[in-house]
Amino acid sequence: MSTHRASGSGSGGFRAAGQKPPVPYQRGASGASAPAGPPATVGEQAARAGWAPAPRPSPAHTPPRGQRLPTAGDGRALTVLRIVTYVLTSLASLLFIALVVYGYLVVQDVVTTFPRIFAPGS
């Protein structure tokens, strides 16, 4: 039994010679309402098949009861927090780089101080 690569199938798998290629999964997409071309994503394929997520009672960005969304007056506070976060992240990165360089220099000092311990072939 010979096998060859299935050309044009969505799965891209192997099939036996003479076997029909798999039928692309679609349900209800026909006529002028069907978009041109194969679905680009799994979500698009599911939408074409007539499936959609269950409707939500409220948008996903709505805060829980008792909380409020930031207003225009909170812009300055958020900007200050963003700047503080950026500065602290930058300082942490510089500290990490400095510690790596210091560690390398300490290891090189130990290697030069005790050459017999780190001699190759010993």
C-alpha positions, -999 to 999 in steps of 0.1 A, spaced: 0 0 0 16 33 -10 11 66 7 15 101 -6 11 136 8 -25 148 6 -24 180 -14 -49 207 -7 -64 191 25 -66 211 57 -50 184 78 -19 180 56 -16 143 67 -8 112 48 -35 90 32 -35 57 13 -34 58 -25 -68 60 -40 -84 73 -7 -104 105 -11 -91 136 7 -110 146 38 -139 169 34 -133 203 50 -154 209 80 -182 234 73 -218 235 81 -244 259 67 -219 280 47 -233 280 12 -244 304 -16 -236 341 -16 -233 344 22 -202 321 23 -170 341 24 -144 334 -2 -115 310 7 -110 286 35 -114 297 71 -83 314 85 -87 304 121 -105 277 142 -128 305 155 -137 315 120 -144 279 111 -167 275 141 -185 307 133 -191 295 97 -204 263 112 -230 282 131 -214 279 166 -207 309 187 -198 314 224 -227 317 248 -239 353 252 -225 371 283 -247 391 306 -223 420 305 -191 430 286 -159 414 298 -144 448 308 -172 457 332 -159 457 368 -176 437 396 -204 454 415 -192 480 440 -161 489 419 -158 517 393 -139 521 361 -110 547 361 -122 582 352 -104 609 333 -91 623 367 -71 592 373 -49 598 343 -22 616 362 -20 589 389 -17 562 363 10 581 345 30 585 377 26 548 384 37 539 349 68 561 353 77 546 387 73 511 373 95 519 343 123 534 366 122 504 390 123 479 362 153 497 346 171 498 379 165 461 385 179 453 351 210 474 356 215 457 390 213 423 374 238 432 347 262 446 374 259 414 395 267 392 365 298 413 356 309 413 393 304 375 395 325 370 363 353 392 377 353 372 410 355 339 392 384 352 371 402 364 402 398 330 418 411 313 387 442 335 386 448 331 424 446 293 423 460 283 389 468 247 400 432 239 409 418 251 375 447 239 353 435 219 323 442 182 324 448 180 361 
